[in-house]
Amino acid sequence: MKTKDVAPREWNGPKGRKERGLIIVYTGHGKGKSTAAFGAIFRSLGRGFRVAVVQFIKGEWISGEVKALEKFGSQVDYFSVGDGFTWNTKSLAKDVECALKGWNTCLKLLRAKNHDVYLFDELIYVLKYKFLSLPQVMRGIREKDIKAHLILTGRDAPQKLIHMADLVTEMKEIKHPYRQGILAQPGIDY
């Protein structure tokens, strides 16, 4: 019996090519937002790009991604600006202060225009919790160099931010080991 060919055989994509940086959003309630973002960061580093990462919320929690970034030396600038998860900090004033400090770091990086790719990990949580205002962040994003890429992560991305982005991926949880009582695993989750 002969197999019917159901694979696409014609290219229906764009014919021209625009050269400009993208705004990428990884959002949703499923696991993998930061993982996808760091995947893009490591691809960029592999291509010799200069990268800046600003990580909100997690604080001093050292992940495998951060340890791997250290191997790229001066090719990457990393900033941890959070003071920890909100259920640990228990201080709205301190959380807002950390978010503002982090956002000022982001603005400084965007204005200096020294990087090809920026990752503002968990910035969307900062918006969700109203530690920063959406108009404030959107104004700052517009200061990005036209050729630079910007990646933002966090649950519940606001519709205006989704509209501004070039690529939006929503992670959807189907099954998670945490629901079975299995805690985060080093090398897999962090």
N, C-alpha and C positions, 0 to 999 in steps of 0.2 A: 504494500500500500504506500502510495506516495504522500509525503507530508505537504500540506498546503502552506505556502509562504505567507505568513501574516506580519512579518517584520516590515517596518517602513523602509522604502527604498528611494524616496525622494526627499530632498531638504526643503522644508517649508519655512525656514527661519528667515531672519532679516538678511537682506542682500548687502547693505552697507555696514560700516562699523563706526560707532561713536566712541571717541576716546574721552572718558571722564570717569571720575571716581564714583563709587556707589555708596548709597546709604543702605545698610543691611540691618534688618531687625529680626532677631530670633525671640519669639514670644510663645505663650501658651502654658498650659498646666502640666505638660509632660516633661520628663527629664531630657536633657540634651542641649539646652540653649547655650550654656557656657561651653560645653563640649564642642558643639558645632562652630562656635566663634573661635575657640582656640585652634580648631582644625584649620580654619582659614588663616589664622595668625601664623601657624607653623608652615603652611604652604607659602605664605608671603615671605617668611624668613628664609625658606629654602630657595626662593627666587632672588635673595639678596636685598629685599626691601627693608627699609627702616621702619620699625614698629614701635608704637607706644600703647601701653595697656594701663588703664586706670580701673581698679577693681573696688567697687563700692560694697558695703554691707559686711562681707566676710571677716574683715579685720585681720588679725594676725594668723588666721588659719592658713597654713602653708599647704598648697595643693601640689599634685604632681605636675600640673601645668606650669606653676611658678618655678618649681625646681628645674624643669626642662628649659624654661626661658633663660635661666642663668647661664646655660651653655652657649648662648648666642652673644654674650658679652655686650659690647657697645652698640650692637645692631638693634637692641631693644631697650626701651626705657619702661620700667615697671613701677607702678605706684599703688599701694594698698591704702585706701583712704577711709575705709569703714572702721567702726569701732566694735564690730561684731554683730551677730544676729540681734534683731530688736527684742526678742524674748530674753536675751542675756543683758542687753544694755539697760533696759527699763527706764530710759530717760529720753523723752521726746526732744528736749532742748539740746542734749548732746548729739542725738541722731541728726537733727537739723544742722547743727554746727559742723558735723563731719561731712554731711552731704554738700553743704556750701563750700567747705574747704576742698572737697573732691571736685566739685564742679569748677571751681576756680583753677584747679590743676588742669582740668580738661580744656578750659578756655585758653590758658597759657600755652598749652601744647598746640591747639588748633591755630592760634595766632602766630606762633613761631614758624609754622609750616616746615618743620624739619623731618617729618615722617611721611611715609607712603600709606600706612595703614594705622588706624586708631581703633582700639577696642575699649569701649566704656561698658565694662561688664557689670550687670545688675543696676544700671542707671534707671531702667524702667521701673524697678521696685521703688526707687527714690521718688519717682513721679507718682506712682500708685499711692505711696504713703504720704504724699503731699509735703515732703521735705524740701522739694524744689517745685517751682511752677512750670507748667508745660510751655507757656510763651517764652519764659526765660531760657529754657533749654533749646527750643526751636530757633530762637535768635542766635544762640551760640553755635548751633549746628551749621547755620548759614555762613559762618565765618571760615568754614573748612575750605582748604585749597580745592579747587575744582577737580584736580587730578587725584586727590587722596581719597581713600576708601575709609568709611566709618561704620563700625559694627556696634550695635546696641543690643543688650539682652535684658530679659526679665519678663515676668508674667504680666498679662493684662495691658499690653501696649495701647496707649490712647489712639483713637481713630485718626486724629490729626497727624500723629507721628507715623502711623501706617500709611496715610495718604502721601506724606512727604518722602517716604522711603522708596527705593528702587526695587528692593527684594525683601519680602516678608515671608518668614516661615513660622508656622504655628506648630509647636510640639504638642501632641495629644497623648495623654497617658492611656494606655490600654491595660497594662499590668505593671506593678512596681513591687520589688521585694520588700520595701518598707511596710507595705500593707500586710505582709506575712511575718512582721516582726524582725526582719533582717535589716540591720543598720548599714549605713554607707560603708563601702569597701574601698580601702586605699588602692590606688592604681586603676580603679574602675570609676568610682564616684568623685574622688578628689586626689 
